[in-house]
Amino acid sequence: MEPAEKGERYARVFRKAGVFLAKADLGRATQALSEGEELARSLGDGAMARRFAKEIERIRRARVPSPE
């Protein structure tokens, strides 16, 4: 797969997740990012897989209210 094509596919995943985040649909945003992580792993792109995982974790932390 060409680097430009990989970049396009990753960008599509991030845009999709962004749409769900804008709608406050954290579950579907997480699902979209998980699909991106799987895509990156299938392409052997560990750096992007870690980036998707980091975004998933950020969303999960946002779901849990902080104790005050």
C-alpha positions in Angstrom: 0.0 0.0 0.0 1.3 3.4 -0.9 2.1 5.8 2.0 -0.4 8.4 0.6 -3.1 5.7 0.6 -2.3 4.7 4.2 -2.5 8.4 5.2 -5.8 8.8 3.5 -7.3 5.8 5.3 -6.0 7.0 8.7 -7.4 10.4 8.0 -10.7 9.0 7.2 -10.8 7.1 10.5 -9.9 10.2 12.4 -12.6 12.3 10.6 -15.2 9.6 11.3 -14.2 9.6 15.0 -14.3 13.4 15.0 -17.9 13.4 13.7 -19.0 11.1 16.5 -17.1 13.1 19.1 -18.8 16.3 17.9 -22.1 14.5 18.5 -20.9 13.4 21.9 -21.2 9.8 20.8 -18.2 8.5 22.7 -19.0 4.9 22.1 -19.0 5.1 18.3 -16.0 7.4 18.3 -14.1 4.7 20.3 -15.3 2.0 17.9 -14.1 4.0 14.9 -10.7 4.5 16.5 -10.5 0.8 17.4 -11.0 0.0 13.7 -8.2 2.4 12.9 -6.0 0.7 15.4 -6.8 -2.7 13.9 -6.1 -1.2 10.4 -2.7 0.1 11.5 -1.7 -3.2 13.1 -2.8 -5.1 9.9 -0.5 -2.8 7.9 2.4 -3.3 10.4 2.3 0.4 11.5 3.0 0.2 15.2 3.4 4.0 15.6 -0.1 4.7 14.2 -1.6 1.8 16.2 -0.2 3.4 19.4 -1.6 6.8 18.4 -5.1 5.3 17.9 -4.8 3.5 21.2 -3.7 6.8 22.9 -6.8 8.5 21.5 -9.1 5.7 22.7 -7.6 5.9 26.2 -8.1 9.7 26.2 -11.8 9.2 25.3 -12.2 6.5 28.0 -10.7 8.8 30.6 -13.1 11.6 29.6 -16.1 9.2 30.2 -15.1 8.7 33.8 -15.9 11.6 36.0 -13.0 12.7 38.1 -13.4 12.2 41.9 -13.7 15.5 43.7 
